[in-house]
Amino acid sequence: MRYKEFLAEYKSVKQAQQQVIQTLSGLQADNPEHAKILDKIYKIINTDSIGGKIDKASKIINNMLSA
């Protein structure tokens, strides 16, 4: 399964979460290049289609990890 490939790159989901947060928190909205990235992330997260898929995937992964 694909999630195993993703998790294999990290020691834990918490580590992956921290790395994503650290990377995103370093972006500055007043930097044009960063603003483009932030805009893309915002659009992806706020589309109904992807939001539902992310929620569903998150629940499935959490269930698999807790099993």
MOJOSUL-V494211 format. One line per field, one symbol per residue. ss: DSSP state (h for helix, s for strand, l for the rest). burial: + if it has 24 or more other C-alpha atoms within 12 Angstrom, else -. A space follows every 50 residues. Layout:
ss = ???
burial = ???
//
This chain:
ss = lhhhhhhhllllhhhhhhhhhhhhhllllllhhhhhhhhhhhhhhllhhh hhhhhhhhhhhhhhhhl
burial = -------------------------------------------------- -----------------
//
